[in-house]
């Protein structure tokens, strides 16, 4: 299976912006923002006013998607 450009996990920075996570997951930025407000989606951290996602958290969230927990 071929990976789309700029969506490989190793291309996601250790602390990714919401835009970078949106590109990686192919989920709209606004959806990630809404999920964050609802306590859903990948875990994130706030650095001042900036929202960042740890690569390991995003990958874990993607791996868990679609599984029954």
Helices and strands as residue ranges (DSSP letters): G 9-11, E 15-16, H 18-25, H 29-38, E 45-47, E 50-54, H 55-64
